[in-house]
Amino acid sequence: SATVAAYKTGITYAVQRIGEMAPGASIYLDAGHGGWLGWKNNMQDFVSTIQGLGVAQHLRGFATNVAGYQGLGMMCPTYDFCLNHAH
């Protein structure tokens, strides 16, 4: 879709330009709502999308759960421990 193409083009351009112009910058991408990434298939799709952009060398990490914050109640010991209440 046009939205997907615009996202991929825009994110790739922005991350590459920031990485070139400010190589010491720590770049974090917004990875979406904490509840949305709380499903393994969504997380895998997000990771595949980012890998396909070819910008991983410029990224320091991802920010999640920024808007509409959802408290976890406890720290998850591994990235997938708390997904979809799998524990």
C-alpha positions in Angstrom: 0.0 0.0 0.0 1.0 3.6 -0.3 1.2 4.0 3.4 3.6 1.1 3.8 5.8 2.4 1.0 5.8 6.0 2.5 6.8 4.6 5.9 9.6 2.5 4.5 10.9 5.3 2.3 10.6 8.0 5.0 12.2 6.0 7.8 15.0 4.8 5.6 15.8 8.3 4.4 15.6 9.9 7.9 17.7 7.3 9.6 20.3 7.3 6.8 20.6 11.1 6.8 20.8 11.4 10.6 23.4 8.6 10.7 25.5 10.3 8.0 25.2 13.8 9.4 25.5 12.9 13.0 27.4 9.6 13.3 27.6 9.9 17.0 23.9 10.3 17.5 21.9 7.5 19.3 18.9 6.8 17.1 15.9 5.0 18.5 12.9 4.1 16.4 9.4 4.2 17.8 8.3 0.6 17.8 4.6 1.2 18.5 2.3 0.7 21.4 3.4 -1.7 24.1 0.3 -3.8 23.7 0.7 -4.0 20.0 4.2 -5.5 20.2 3.0 -7.8 23.0 2.3 -10.5 20.4 5.1 -12.5 18.9 3.9 -12.3 15.3 3.7 -8.5 15.6 7.2 -8.3 17.0 8.6 -10.6 14.4 6.9 -8.6 11.6 8.4 -5.3 13.0 11.9 -6.8 13.2 11.6 -8.1 9.7 10.4 -4.7 8.4 13.3 -2.9 10.1 15.9 -5.4 8.9 14.5 -4.9 5.3 15.2 -1.1 5.5 18.9 -1.6 5.7 19.5 0.9 8.5 20.3 -1.3 11.4 23.9 -0.1 11.5 22.6 3.4 12.4 20.2 2.3 15.2 20.9 2.0 18.9 17.5 0.6 19.7 13.7 1.0 19.8 11.3 2.8 22.1 8.0 1.2 22.9 5.1 1.9 25.2 5.6 5.7 24.9 2.0 6.9 24.3 -0.9 5.3 26.1 1.6 3.8 28.7 0.7 0.3 30.0 2.3 -0.7 33.3 3.8 -4.1 33.3 3.6 -4.7 37.0 7.0 -6.4 37.0 10.2 -6.3 34.9 10.3 -9.0 32.2 13.6 -11.0 32.5 13.8 -11.7 28.8 12.4 -9.9 25.7 9.7 -12.5 25.1 8.9 -13.6 28.7 5.9 -11.2 29.0 4.5 -11.5 25.5 0.9 -12.4 25.3 1.0 -13.5 29.0 3.1 -16.5 28.0 4.6 -16.8 31.4 
